[in-house]
Amino acid sequence: MSTYKLLTYPNCENCTKVKEYLGKTTISFQEIPAYTRDGKIEVGKIQSAGMALRRDAHGIIMPILMRMNDSKIEAIAQGPDDVETLFT
C-alpha cells in the first residue's frame, strides 16, 4: 500500500493549493517542512533514487509530493499541476 509525504515551505501558495486539494480527498499524507533536517533528508533520498527535481528561477519547484511503498520512493510530483498524476 502506498503512503505519501508532502514536502512544503511556509507561505508557499502552491503548497497551500496542494494541501487543500489533498484535504478534499481520502489520501492521507505526512507533511514535512522542506527547510528542516528531515526535509533535507527526504530531498536527498529523492536525489539518491536518481529522480530529477525540476527547478525554476526561485529554486526547486514546491511542493514535492512523494508516493512511497514501504520506504522506497515510487514517484514524485512537483507543484499543483503534477499532483493529480500520482493518482491516475
C-alpha positions as CSV (number, residue, x, y, z in Angstrom):
1,M,0.0,0.0,0.0
2,S,1.3,3.4,-0.9
3,T,1.8,6.2,1.6
4,Y,2.5,9.9,0.8
5,K,4.9,12.5,2.1
6,L,4.5,16.2,1.2
7,L,7.5,18.5,1.4
8,T,6.4,22.1,1.8
9,Y,7.6,25.6,2.6
10,P,5.9,28.2,4.7
11,N,4.0,31.0,2.8
12,C,4.1,28.9,-0.4
13,E,0.9,29.4,-2.4
14,N,1.4,26.2,-4.4
15,C,1.9,24.2,-1.1
16,T,-1.4,25.6,0.2
17,K,-3.2,24.6,-3.1
18,V,-1.9,21.1,-2.9
19,K,-2.8,20.7,0.8
20,E,-6.3,22.0,0.0
21,Y,-6.6,19.5,-2.9
22,L,-5.4,16.6,-0.8
23,G,-7.8,17.7,2.0
24,K,-10.7,17.1,-0.3
25,T,-9.6,13.5,-1.0
26,T,-9.3,10.4,1.2
27,I,-5.5,10.5,0.7
28,S,-3.6,10.8,4.0
29,F,-0.1,12.3,3.9
30,Q,2.8,13.3,6.2
31,E,3.7,16.9,5.8
32,I,7.4,17.7,6.2
33,P,8.8,21.2,6.1
34,A,11.5,21.1,3.4
35,Y,13.8,23.5,5.2
36,T,14.1,21.2,8.2
37,R,16.7,18.5,8.7
38,D,14.0,15.9,8.0
39,G,13.0,17.7,4.8
40,K,16.6,17.9,3.6
41,I,17.0,14.2,4.2
42,E,13.9,13.5,2.1
43,V,15.2,15.7,-0.7
44,G,18.5,13.8,-0.5
45,K,16.6,10.5,-0.8
46,I,14.9,11.7,-4.0
47,Q,18.2,12.7,-5.5
48,S,19.8,9.4,-4.4
49,A,17.0,7.5,-6.1
50,G,18.1,9.2,-9.4
51,M,14.9,11.3,-9.7
52,A,15.4,14.7,-11.1
53,L,13.9,17.7,-9.2
54,R,12.6,20.4,-11.5
55,R,13.7,24.0,-10.8
56,D,12.6,27.4,-11.7
57,A,14.2,30.9,-11.2
58,H,13.4,30.6,-7.4
59,G,14.8,27.1,-6.9
60,I,13.3,23.6,-6.6
61,I,9.6,23.7,-7.6
62,M,7.4,23.2,-4.5
63,P,5.7,21.4,-3.0
64,I,7.0,17.9,-3.6
65,L,4.6,15.0,-3.1
66,M,6.3,11.6,-2.7
67,R,4.5,8.3,-3.2
68,M,6.2,5.7,-1.1
69,N,5.9,1.9,-0.9
70,D,7.4,0.8,2.3
71,S,10.5,3.1,2.5
72,K,11.1,3.2,-1.3
73,I,10.1,6.2,-3.4
74,E,7.8,5.1,-6.2
75,A,7.2,8.5,-7.8
76,I,7.2,12.2,-7.1
77,A,5.1,15.2,-8.3
78,Q,6.2,18.8,-8.1
79,G,3.7,21.7,-8.0
80,P,-0.1,21.6,-8.1
81,D,-0.3,20.7,-11.7
82,D,1.6,17.4,-11.2
83,V,-0.1,16.1,-8.1
84,E,-3.1,14.5,-9.8
85,T,-0.7,12.4,-12.0
86,L,0.2,10.3,-8.9
87,F,-3.4,9.2,-8.6
88,T,-4.2,8.4,-12.2
